[in-house]
Amino acid sequence: MSVALNQFPEQISPMLLKHGGVGIGPLLPEDTGALFVWTNDIEAQGLDQSYRPVDGVAFSTWLSTFASDHSRVLFAIRVAGNAAIAGYLMLSNIHPVNRCADLGIRVGREADRGRGIGTAATALGLDYAWTHLGLTRVQLRVLASNGRAVRAYERAGFRIEGRHARAAYIAGAWHDMLSMAAIRPGATES
Ligand SMILES: CC(C)(COP(=O)(O)OP(=O)(O)OC[C@H]1O[C@@H](n2cnc3c(N)ncnc32)[C@H](O)[C@@H]1OP(=O)(O)O)[C@@H](O)C(=O)NCCC(=O)NCCS
């Protein structure tokens, strides 16, 4: 992980969890512009699924439901020394019986990718899932061709569970997808 291990300045936006120079915490009102732009980033969305534009009204509605929806948690990712949002991480489909959830993450700007931010934030998301939500399994699906994402997830604690042939049709081409999951360390069979 190549992010500098700086101390967080005291005045940085509220942080829940920190790993070296990366933190995840609540979204602030000033984060929503960047979040809206990233949600509509056709290149980054193409690394995940086929592109559909998200309009402003639908986006505001989506954001406004988080506070009352206990099946989802949304975090802003921030880097030490910079109060601006660097990305977001979401746990969704939080299941109270199966004690599992889906994880999604985006580092917003290409210039910030490949610097260890995604690995650190994913590890923080898993830590939150185990420690604060009492989950034992977190899962995701990723394009098999997205080596950077697969590597970051593996470094954070995910393992590949299976491959799904021609599972995604994106921008005119079929892609295989991988199922990945992380299991809470020390989780027993019970
Ligand atoms: C996927 C994403 C969250 C990962 O975060 P990140 O900060 O870029 O990743 P990190 O820098 O923490 O880790 C990337 C790792 O992949 C490695 N890597 C980079 N390019 C690679 C490639 N083409 N193939 C394999 N590994 C690669 C890096 O060396 C690093 O591994 P290391 O720590 O062992 O050196 C981020 O890149 C992102 O948001 N991308 C755009 C959208 C996207 O791909 N979404 C995936 C949806 S499932």
The ligand as an SDF file (V2000), in Angstrom:
LIG
                    3D

 48 50  0  0  0  0  0  0  0  0999 V2000
  -11.3540   -0.7030   -8.2150 C   0  0  0  0  0  0  0  0  0  0  0  0
  -10.8090    0.4050   -7.3190 C   0  0  0  0  0  0  0  0  0  0  0  0
  -11.7970    0.6920   -6.2040 C   0  0  0  0  0  0  0  0  0  0  0  0
   -9.4750   -0.0660   -6.6900 C   0  0  0  0  0  0  0  0  0  0  0  0
   -8.9760    0.9850   -5.9080 O   0  0  0  0  0  0  0  0  0  0  0  0
   -7.4620    1.5100   -6.1510 P   0  0  0  0  0  0  0  0  0  0  0  0
   -7.1800    2.5360   -5.1640 O   0  0  0  0  0  0  0  0  0  0  0  0
   -7.3020    1.9030   -7.5990 O   0  0  0  0  0  0  0  0  0  0  0  0
   -6.6320    0.1680   -5.9010 O   0  0  0  0  0  0  0  0  0  0  0  0
   -5.2690    0.0040   -5.0680 P   0  0  0  0  0  0  0  0  0  0  0  0
   -4.2860    1.0280   -5.5270 O   0  0  0  0  0  0  0  0  0  0  0  0
   -5.5860   -0.0480   -3.6230 O   0  0  0  0  0  0  0  0  0  0  0  0
   -4.8330   -1.4600   -5.4820 O   0  0  0  0  0  0  0  0  0  0  0  0
   -4.6710   -1.8280   -6.8340 C   0  0  0  0  0  0  0  0  0  0  0  0
   -3.7820   -3.0500   -6.9200 C   0  0  0  0  0  0  0  0  0  0  0  0
   -3.8780   -3.5950   -8.2380 O   0  0  0  0  0  0  0  0  0  0  0  0
   -2.5970   -3.5870   -8.8360 C   0  0  0  0  0  0  0  0  0  0  0  0
   -2.8550   -3.3440  -10.2560 N   0  0  0  0  0  0  0  0  0  0  0  0
   -2.9320   -2.1650  -10.9080 C   0  0  0  0  0  0  0  0  0  0  0  0
   -3.2380   -2.3910  -12.1950 N   0  0  0  0  0  0  0  0  0  0  0  0
   -3.3800   -3.7340  -12.3470 C   0  0  0  0  0  0  0  0  0  0  0  0
   -3.7160   -4.5910  -13.4340 C   0  0  0  0  0  0  0  0  0  0  0  0
   -3.9720   -4.1000  -14.6370 N   0  0  0  0  0  0  0  0  0  0  0  0
   -3.7710   -5.9360  -13.2010 N   0  0  0  0  0  0  0  0  0  0  0  0
   -3.5140   -6.4440  -11.9920 C   0  0  0  0  0  0  0  0  0  0  0  0
   -3.2040   -5.6790  -10.9000 N   0  0  0  0  0  0  0  0  0  0  0  0
   -3.1340   -4.3370  -11.1070 C   0  0  0  0  0  0  0  0  0  0  0  0
   -1.8090   -2.5300   -8.1250 C   0  0  0  0  0  0  0  0  0  0  0  0
   -0.4200   -2.7630   -8.2280 O   0  0  0  0  0  0  0  0  0  0  0  0
   -2.3120   -2.7420   -6.6960 C   0  0  0  0  0  0  0  0  0  0  0  0
   -1.7720   -3.9150   -6.1210 O   0  0  0  0  0  0  0  0  0  0  0  0
   -0.5860   -3.8410   -5.0060 P   0  0  0  0  0  0  0  0  0  0  0  0
   -1.1480   -3.1060   -3.8350 O   0  0  0  0  0  0  0  0  0  0  0  0
   -0.2660   -5.2670   -4.7270 O   0  0  0  0  0  0  0  0  0  0  0  0
    0.5440   -3.0920   -5.6700 O   0  0  0  0  0  0  0  0  0  0  0  0
  -10.5430    1.7120   -8.1560 C   0  0  0  0  0  0  0  0  0  0  0  0
   -9.4840    1.4800   -9.0650 O   0  0  0  0  0  0  0  0  0  0  0  0
  -11.7580    2.2010   -8.9180 C   0  0  0  0  0  0  0  0  0  0  0  0
  -12.6490    2.8030   -8.3420 O   0  0  0  0  0  0  0  0  0  0  0  0
  -11.7500    1.9700  -10.2460 N   0  0  0  0  0  0  0  0  0  0  0  0
  -12.8070    2.4360  -11.1360 C   0  0  0  0  0  0  0  0  0  0  0  0
  -14.0720    1.6290  -11.0770 C   0  0  0  0  0  0  0  0  0  0  0  0
  -13.8810    0.1370  -10.9540 C   0  0  0  0  0  0  0  0  0  0  0  0
  -12.9760   -0.5060  -11.4610 O   0  0  0  0  0  0  0  0  0  0  0  0
  -14.8060   -0.4560  -10.2380 N   0  0  0  0  0  0  0  0  0  0  0  0
  -14.8360   -1.8830   -9.9550 C   0  0  0  0  0  0  0  0  0  0  0  0
  -16.2370   -2.2630   -9.6970 C   0  0  0  0  0  0  0  0  0  0  0  0
  -16.3890   -3.9550   -9.1480 S   0  0  0  0  0  0  0  0  0  0  0  0
  1  2  1  0
  2  3  1  0
  2  4  1  0
  2 36  1  0
  4  5  1  0
  5  6  1  0
  6  7  2  0
  6  8  1  0
  6  9  1  0
  9 10  1  0
 10 11  2  0
 10 12  1  0
 10 13  1  0
 13 14  1  0
 14 15  1  0
 15 16  1  0
 15 30  1  0
 16 17  1  0
 17 18  1  0
 17 28  1  0
 18 19  1  0
 18 27  1  0
 19 20  2  0
 20 21  1  0
 21 22  1  0
 21 27  2  0
 22 23  1  0
 22 24  2  0
 24 25  1  0
 25 26  2  0
 26 27  1  0
 28 29  1  0
 28 30  1  0
 30 31  1  0
 31 32  1  0
 32 33  2  0
 32 34  1  0
 32 35  1  0
 36 37  1  0
 36 38  1  0
 38 39  2  0
 38 40  1  0
 40 41  1  0
 41 42  1  0
 42 43  1  0
 43 44  2  0
 43 45  1  0
 45 46  1  0
 46 47  1  0
 47 48  1  0
M  END
$$$$
